[in-house]
Amino acid sequence: MELVLMREYFSTGTNGGLYLNGTFLCHTIELPWQDNHVGCSCIPEGRYALRKRFSDRKKWHLEVLGVEGRSMILIHPANNAMKELQGCIAPVTSIQGEGLGSYSLRAMDVVRRTVYKALDAKEQVFLTVKKK
């Protein structure tokens, strides 16, 4: 399975659209591009493997693997990139501004159901991040 994240970069956040086989799944929000600096930048464009991850704090979510110079890059719910993210990707139902979204839990459910189905079937899942 190949997910594609098409991004638009702004000074206070990065907004995107997440697609599967050309079909729109949800919007995304991230931190602005800050040269891949840990904790304050979205990740570089590229192709990354995804895997399931669980934590007591975030429950079931996804981990983005193979990000150069970075670790623990996750796909998890958040509605405000600057306040709730440290380099991760948050699915959202709608975009409210630069790095701002709404109803992230709903969007995360869509992403989780789609990706977990493939992972449970032992299929590899990749995320390709591109500029819109």
N, C-alpha and C positions, 0 to 999 in steps of 0.2 A: 504494500500500500504506500502511496506517495501523496502526502499532504503538501500543498503549496501555500506559503504565506506571502502575500503581495503587500509590501509596505509603502507608506508615505511618511517621510521624515519631517519633523517640525522641531522648533527650538525647545519646546517644553514637553515633548512626548512623541512617540511613534505610533501611528495608527495603521491597521492592516485589515486584510480580509483573508480568511482561511478557506481553502478550496480543496475538494477531493474530486479528482477526475473532472475538473472544470465546474463542478457544482459547489456553490457557495454554502459553507457550513455556518460561519459566524464571523463577526468582527473581532479584532484583537487590539490590545493596547500594550505598550512597552515604554520603557524609559527612552529619552532621546539618544541619538548616536553620540557617544563621547569616546571615540577611538578604542572601544572594547575595554575600557577601564572597569575593573571589578566594582560592583555595587552601584555604579552610576550610569551605566551604558547598556543599551540593548546589545545583543550578540551580533557578530558579523553575518553578512549574507553568506549562504553556503548550504550544504546538505548534511543533515544530522539524523542519526538513528534516535528512535524514541523507545522508552520502556516504561512499564508500570512502576509506580512508587507509592508507598504508604508512609505517612507520618501521623503521629497523634494530633499535631497541630493542623495540618492541611488535609488529612484523611487521604483518600485515593486520588492521585493526580498522575502527571507524566513527568519524566525526566528527559531532558535533551542531552544527548551524549556527544562527546567529541568536539566540544567548543574549545578552540585553542586558547590556552591561558586562563580558562574559566572552569569552574566546577559547580555542581548543584544548580544548574540552570533548569528551572521547572516550568511546566505549564500548569497554572493553578488559578483559581478565581481571585479577582481583584477588580475594583472599579476606578481606582486612581493610581496611575503608574508611579507618580512621584512620592506618594505616601505609602504605597503597599508593595512595591516591587523593588528588587535589588538586582535586576538583570533578567528576570523571568518574563514569561509571556502570559498574558491574561486574556482568555476568551471573554468577549462581552456580547450582549444581544444588540446593543446600539452604541454608537459613538456620540459622546456629549461634548467633546472638545479634544484638544491635543493631549493625548495620553489619558483621556477620561472616557469611561463607558458606563453602562448600566446593565443590571441583571446578569452579572457575571456567572452566578451559580447555574442559571438556566443554560447559558452558552457552554459552560464547562461540562454539564451533563450530556449535551449533544456530542461534544468532542470525545469525552470519555467513553460513551457507548459505542461510538464509531470505531475508535482506535482499539479499545479493549476487545471488541469482537474479533478484529484481525489478529491481535496479539494472542488471544486465547486459542485461535486456530493455528498458532505457531507461524504466522506470517510476519515477516519483517516489516516494520513501519518506519518510514523516513519523512522528515520535514525538510523541504527546500524553501529557503528564505530568499526572496528577491525584492528588488525595488520595483514599484508599480510603474 
